[in-house]
């Protein structure tokens, strides 16, 4: 079986994820804060608060300096005239195959963060699910969208 | 019918009743809470609320106009904000004619017109005479004369083909279905909610004293056991009659291009499913029904007109003997390949099944047992969990045929899904680090169903099998067949599907 060539995402994706993770993971600091509010900071509780804070801080650092790199490294996508093949996941690895005849529509999307790095994401919708190729160069993203919709039209079948 | 018409005035009533019925639990709770406070003129508020609903219902009725012209239905509605809905007959998927209690009192029907897809739009005329509904149905369903293009949406509207066969549900099976219904749990929780509101009322009354006096031993434990038993019986009765009314008068009409499923004693429901809209067949054997040898069959369909709003799951047959499933499906859906072999997960995944279903229960049990110093009998829960995990392992299987995938798994009930490969929307295999270590994977297959789609999955099967499924879906696109590794391998654990014979 001939496998279509797999592509990686743009390395700039790492930067985008670093930014978004640095903000998103701040949320977890809520745990030590809430604990401190409920139980106070005396004696025994102080140590729990500190160790929670340290754990969350480590997780925060990892989510900035390690995870974006790993998820970039693990992301692959392949598109040919028959299907879209997506591989992703750092700890839980997932591989998804979408027959092109099932594709209903393709969008490119760009938020401010992606936009500032000239990136865009491609969203692929079938009648049941929606998948995203998260960060591609915007020119490439447009081309990918074009390509998918051309292929999808060729492969058109009913639901 | 080329001028605008109003619905039958009963629509004003039925809307109001619909609202009341939809929020019955809230209203009940509100009644009980409200009745307790004396300063609040509660009765007046309630009556006022009903009057308001009637006025709104009347206004809605007055402002609702519909017109059918040139294969186009145009509906104007909305009291202040006017909505104009146009549906052309090329886009119409299903026309449903139903009759609720209120409609039936006045000899009317409700007409629902639905289109397909995620942004599906539905037009609903709530009260209309049957003749007029049929007339609209005919007007909108008549085959388009100039249909040169092979648009699939048209194909199913050359209908009114004759019924080839009608299958109904025997009374005995209806009773069994009702008494083993799974809506039991839901009923229990509804009663629980209501009771938690009523409880302060009755505890102040003589009800308790009365109860105490009739119980054999007047201890609190006995009282609570009796209470719980009472609850369960009551919940069971609710679900029994609920199911009875829902599935009563069940009949399945098989036509050339579609099947018509009708059911319901007081509230009649009729669903029309064109054969080419069926995405998957799904057989579930409930935990109570399975030992009795019964199962129910559902269909997944693409348009959003399933039994619950938004989903495309339609009850195809409420209850059937396991041995008869095959012959029924062969009659109705002969293009599904049903007698297949399927691969079981390898032995090494048994421990993962047992671990997954056990660890939480065991941890909780151990904790509770230790902290509260409870009876040793507590440990029955982890043992049950082990059995459950083993059952899940035993009932998991993955199989494929020329054009079909079969996924069998168990949660509480055992479910077997038959999916045509060309209906698969996407397929994923995933691996956790532990699965990677053991060369296992989970497979998830999505089919279109209603607005959202529905997924079927199996866990901890051989990685190789998962990849084979992936390849098959890949190959389906280019229309070649692959050699089936299934028959050659004898050392692998193979179970015969369907496991109903």
Interface residues (C-beta under 8 A of the other chain):
Chain A: X1 X82 X83 X85 X89 X91 X92 X93 X94 X95 X96 X97 X98 X99 X100 X101 X102 X104 X125 X126 X127 X128 X129 X131 X155 X157 X158 X159
Chain B: X116 X117 X118 X152 X276 X277 X279 X302 X422 X424 X425 X426 X427 X428 X429 X430 X431 X432 X433 X436 X446 X447 X448 X449 X452 X453 X454 X455 X470 X471 X473 X474 X475 X476 X477 X478
